[in-house]
Amino acid sequence: MPGHIARQTSRKAFDDSTRLSLLETDADEMAADIAAIRTLLQRLTWAIVGAGITFSTSSILLAINLTVNT
């Protein structure tokens, strides 16, 4: 982590402007994390949809093949 500090320091030890800056940085990092999770969930959803379509199509083609060959 870029902002990782080896030893946790209480934010009360900093002045108000520094605490505000740290809070803004935290908010930006959380927003980026949420955006990354959202992208991941969208990709996962489309992967599941694609797998469902593939399975459905292969099942239909197998049923047609079995019907034609009997």
ZAMIBA-629728 format. One record per residue: z, y, x of N, C-alpha, C in turn; residue in three letters; residue number from 1. Coordinates in steps of 0.2 Angstrom, whole numbers, plus 5000, padded with zeros to 4 digits. Atoms other than C-alpha are relative to their C-alpha. Example, Ala and Ser with C-alpha at 12.3 -4.5 7.8 and 13.67 -1.06 7.14 Angstrom:
<pts>
n.up=5000&n.north=4994&n.east=5004&ca.up=5039&ca.north=4978&ca.east=5062&c.up=5000&c.north=5006&c.east=5004&res=ALA&n=1
n.up=4999&n.north=4994&n.east=4996&ca.up=5036&ca.north=4995&ca.east=5068&c.up=5003&c.north=5005&c.east=4996&res=SER&n=2
</pts>
This chain:
<pts>
n.up=5000&n.north=4994&n.east=5004&ca.up=5000&ca.north=5000&ca.east=5000&c.up=5000&c.north=5006&c.east=5004&res=MET&n=1
n.up=5001&n.north=4994&n.east=4996&ca.up=4995&ca.north=5017&ca.east=5007&c.up=5007&c.north=5004&c.east=5000&res=PRO&n=2
n.up=4994&n.north=4996&n.east=5001&ca.up=5011&ca.north=5026&ca.east=5000&c.up=5007&c.north=4996&c.east=5001&res=GLY&n=3
n.up=4994&n.north=5004&n.east=4999&ca.up=5023&ca.north=5012&ca.east=5005&c.up=5005&c.north=5002&c.east=5005&res=HIS&n=4
n.up=4995&n.north=4998&n.east=4996&ca.up=5039&ca.north=5017&ca.east=5013&c.up=5005&c.north=4994&c.east=5002&res=ILE&n=5
n.up=4996&n.north=5006&n.east=4998&ca.up=5049&ca.north=5004&ca.east=5023&c.up=5007&c.north=5000&c.east=4996&res=ALA&n=6
n.up=4994&n.north=5000&n.east=5003&ca.up=5065&ca.north=5010&ca.east=5016&c.up=5000&c.north=5005&c.east=4994&res=ARG&n=7
n.up=5000&n.north=4996&n.east=5006&ca.up=5067&ca.north=5017&ca.east=4999&c.up=5005&c.north=5006&c.east=5001&res=GLN&n=8
n.up=4996&n.north=4995&n.east=5000&ca.up=5074&ca.north=5034&ca.east=4998&c.up=5001&c.north=5003&c.east=4993&res=THR&n=9
n.up=4999&n.north=4997&n.east=5006&ca.up=5081&ca.north=5042&ca.east=4983&c.up=4996&c.north=5006&c.east=4999&res=SER&n=10
n.up=5004&n.north=4994&n.east=5000&ca.up=5070&ca.north=5055&ca.east=4976&c.up=5004&c.north=5007&c.east=4999&res=ARG&n=11
n.up=4996&n.north=4995&n.east=5000&ca.up=5085&ca.north=5066&ca.east=4973&c.up=5001&c.north=5004&c.east=5007&res=LYS&n=12
n.up=4999&n.north=4997&n.east=4993&ca.up=5085&ca.north=5069&ca.east=4992&c.up=4995&c.north=5005&c.east=5001&res=ALA&n=13
n.up=5005&n.north=4995&n.east=4999&ca.up=5069&ca.north=5079&ca.east=4990&c.up=5000&c.north=5006&c.east=4996&res=PHE&n=14
n.up=5000&n.north=4994&n.east=5005&ca.up=5066&ca.north=5096&ca.east=4983&c.up=4996&c.north=4999&c.east=4994&res=ASP&n=15
n.up=5004&n.north=5001&n.east=5007&ca.up=5058&ca.north=5099&ca.east=4966&c.up=4993&c.north=5000&c.east=5001&res=ASP&n=16
n.up=5007&n.north=5000&n.east=4999&ca.up=5041&ca.north=5103&ca.east=4973&c.up=4997&c.north=4993&c.east=5003&res=SER&n=17
n.up=5001&n.north=5006&n.east=4997&ca.up=5041&ca.north=5087&ca.east=4983&c.up=5000&c.north=4994&c.east=4995&res=THR&n=18
n.up=5000&n.north=5005&n.east=5006&ca.up=5047&ca.north=5076&ca.east=4968&c.up=4995&c.north=5001&c.east=4995&res=ARG&n=19
n.up=5005&n.north=4999&n.east=5005&ca.up=5034&ca.north=5084&ca.east=4957&c.up=4993&c.north=4997&c.east=5003&res=LEU&n=20
n.up=5005&n.north=5003&n.east=4997&ca.up=5021&ca.north=5079&ca.east=4970&c.up=5000&c.north=4993&c.east=5000&res=SER&n=21
n.up=5000&n.north=5007&n.east=5000&ca.up=5027&ca.north=5062&ca.east=4971&c.up=4999&c.north=4997&c.east=4993&res=LEU&n=22
n.up=5001&n.north=5002&n.east=5007&ca.up=5027&ca.north=5060&ca.east=4952&c.up=4993&c.north=5000&c.east=4999&res=LEU&n=23
n.up=5007&n.north=5000&n.east=5002&ca.up=5009&ca.north=5066&ca.east=4951&c.up=4996&c.north=4995&c.east=5004&res=GLU&n=24
n.up=5003&n.north=5005&n.east=4996&ca.up=5004&ca.north=5054&ca.east=4965&c.up=5001&c.north=4993&c.east=4996&res=THR&n=25
n.up=4998&n.north=5006&n.east=5004&ca.up=5013&ca.north=5040&ca.east=4955&c.up=4996&c.north=5000&c.east=4994&res=ASP&n=26
n.up=5004&n.north=5000&n.east=5006&ca.up=5004&ca.north=5045&ca.east=4939&c.up=4993&c.north=4999&c.east=5002&res=ALA&n=27
n.up=5007&n.north=5001&n.east=4998&ca.up=4987&ca.north=5045&ca.east=4948&c.up=4999&c.north=4993&c.east=5002&res=ASP&n=28
n.up=5000&n.north=5007&n.east=4998&ca.up=4991&ca.north=5028&ca.east=4955&c.up=5000&c.north=4995&c.east=4994&res=GLU&n=29
n.up=4999&n.north=5004&n.east=5006&ca.up=4996&ca.north=5021&ca.east=4938&c.up=4993&c.north=5001&c.east=4996&res=MET&n=30
n.up=5006&n.north=4999&n.east=5004&ca.up=4980&ca.north=5028&ca.east=4930&c.up=4995&c.north=4996&c.east=5004&res=ALA&n=31
n.up=5005&n.north=5004&n.east=4996&ca.up=4969&ca.north=5020&ca.east=4944&c.up=5002&c.north=4992&c.east=4998&res=ALA&n=32
n.up=4998&n.north=5007&n.east=5001&ca.up=4979&ca.north=5003&ca.east=4941&c.up=4998&c.north=4998&c.east=4993&res=ASP&n=33
n.up=5002&n.north=5002&n.east=5007&ca.up=4976&ca.north=5004&ca.east=4922&c.up=4993&c.north=5000&c.east=5000&res=ILE&n=34
n.up=5007&n.north=5000&n.east=5000&ca.up=4958&ca.north=5008&ca.east=4925&c.up=4997&c.north=4993&c.east=5003&res=ALA&n=35
n.up=5002&n.north=5006&n.east=4997&ca.up=4956&ca.north=4993&ca.east=4936&c.up=5002&c.north=4994&c.east=4996&res=ALA&n=36
n.up=4998&n.north=5006&n.east=5005&ca.up=4965&ca.north=4981&ca.east=4924&c.up=4995&c.north=5000&c.east=4994&res=ILE&n=37
n.up=5005&n.north=4999&n.east=5006&ca.up=4954&ca.north=4988&ca.east=4910&c.up=4993&c.north=4997&c.east=5002&res=ARG&n=38
n.up=5007&n.north=5003&n.east=4998&ca.up=4938&ca.north=4984&ca.east=4920&c.up=5001&c.north=4992&c.east=5001&res=THR&n=39
n.up=4999&n.north=5007&n.east=5000&ca.up=4945&ca.north=4967&ca.east=4924&c.up=5000&c.north=4996&c.east=4994&res=LEU&n=40
n.up=5000&n.north=5003&n.east=5007&ca.up=4949&ca.north=4963&ca.east=4906&c.up=4993&c.north=5000&c.east=4997&res=LEU&n=41
n.up=5007&n.north=4999&n.east=5003&ca.up=4931&ca.north=4969&ca.east=4901&c.up=4996&c.north=4994&c.east=5003&res=GLN&n=42
n.up=5004&n.north=5005&n.east=4996&ca.up=4923&ca.north=4957&ca.east=4914&c.up=5002&c.north=4993&c.east=4998&res=ARG&n=43
n.up=4998&n.north=5006&n.east=5002&ca.up=4934&ca.north=4943&ca.east=4909&c.up=4998&c.north=4998&c.east=4993&res=LEU&n=44
n.up=5002&n.north=5000&n.east=5007&ca.up=4930&ca.north=4946&ca.east=4890&c.up=4993&c.north=4998&c.east=5000&res=THR&n=45
n.up=5007&n.north=5002&n.east=5000&ca.up=4911&ca.north=4945&ca.east=4894&c.up=4999&c.north=4993&c.east=5003&res=TRP&n=46
n.up=5001&n.north=5007&n.east=4997&ca.up=4913&ca.north=4930&ca.east=4905&c.up=5002&c.north=4994&c.east=4995&res=ALA&n=47
n.up=4998&n.north=5005&n.east=5005&ca.up=4922&ca.north=4921&ca.east=4891&c.up=4994&c.north=5000&c.east=4994&res=ILE&n=48
n.up=5006&n.north=4999&n.east=5004&ca.up=4908&ca.north=4927&ca.east=4879&c.up=4994&c.north=4996&c.east=5002&res=VAL&n=49
n.up=5006&n.north=5003&n.east=4996&ca.up=4895&ca.north=4921&ca.east=4891&c.up=5001&c.north=4992&c.east=5000&res=GLY&n=50
n.up=4999&n.north=5007&n.east=5000&ca.up=4903&ca.north=4904&ca.east=4892&c.up=5000&c.north=4997&c.east=4993&res=ALA&n=51
n.up=5000&n.north=5002&n.east=5007&ca.up=4905&ca.north=4902&ca.east=4874&c.up=4992&c.north=4999&c.east=4997&res=GLY&n=52
n.up=5007&n.north=5000&n.east=5002&ca.up=4886&ca.north=4906&ca.east=4871&c.up=4997&c.north=4994&c.east=5004&res=ILE&n=53
n.up=5002&n.north=5005&n.east=4996&ca.up=4882&ca.north=4894&ca.east=4885&c.up=5002&c.north=4993&c.east=4997&res=THR&n=54
n.up=4998&n.north=5006&n.east=5003&ca.up=4892&ca.north=4880&ca.east=4877&c.up=4997&c.north=4999&c.east=4994&res=PHE&n=55
n.up=5004&n.north=5001&n.east=5007&ca.up=4885&ca.north=4883&ca.east=4860&c.up=4993&c.north=4998&c.east=5001&res=SER&n=56
n.up=5007&n.north=5002&n.east=4999&ca.up=4868&ca.north=4883&ca.east=4866&c.up=4998&c.north=4993&c.east=5003&res=THR&n=57
n.up=5000&n.north=5007&n.east=4997&ca.up=4870&ca.north=4867&ca.east=4876&c.up=5001&c.north=4995&c.east=4995&res=SER&n=58
n.up=4998&n.north=5004&n.east=5006&ca.up=4878&ca.north=4859&ca.east=4861&c.up=4994&c.north=4999&c.east=4995&res=SER&n=59
n.up=5005&n.north=5001&n.east=5004&ca.up=4864&ca.north=4863&ca.east=4850&c.up=4994&c.north=4997&c.east=5003&res=ILE&n=60
n.up=5005&n.north=5003&n.east=4997&ca.up=4851&ca.north=4858&ca.east=4862&c.up=5001&c.north=4992&c.east=5001&res=LEU&n=61
n.up=4998&n.north=5007&n.east=4999&ca.up=4860&ca.north=4841&ca.east=4865&c.up=4999&c.north=4997&c.east=4993&res=LEU&n=62
n.up=5001&n.north=5003&n.east=5007&ca.up=4860&ca.north=4838&ca.east=4846&c.up=4993&c.north=5000&c.east=4998&res=ALA&n=63
n.up=5007&n.north=5001&n.east=5001&ca.up=4842&ca.north=4842&ca.east=4845&c.up=4997&c.north=4994&c.east=5004&res=ILE&n=64
n.up=5003&n.north=5005&n.east=4996&ca.up=4838&ca.north=4831&ca.east=4859&c.up=5002&c.north=4993&c.east=4998&res=ASN&n=65
n.up=4998&n.north=5007&n.east=5002&ca.up=4848&ca.north=4816&ca.east=4852&c.up=4997&c.north=4999&c.east=4993&res=LEU&n=66
n.up=5003&n.north=5001&n.east=5006&ca.up=4840&ca.north=4819&ca.east=4835&c.up=4993&c.north=4998&c.east=5001&res=THR&n=67
n.up=5007&n.north=5001&n.east=4998&ca.up=4822&ca.north=4819&ca.east=4842&c.up=4999&c.north=4993&c.east=5003&res=VAL&n=68
n.up=5001&n.north=5006&n.east=4996&ca.up=4825&ca.north=4804&ca.east=4853&c.up=5002&c.north=4994&c.east=4996&res=ASN&n=69
n.up=4998&n.north=5006&n.east=5003&ca.up=4832&ca.north=4793&ca.east=4840&c.up=4995&c.north=4997&c.east=4994&res=THR&n=70
</pts>
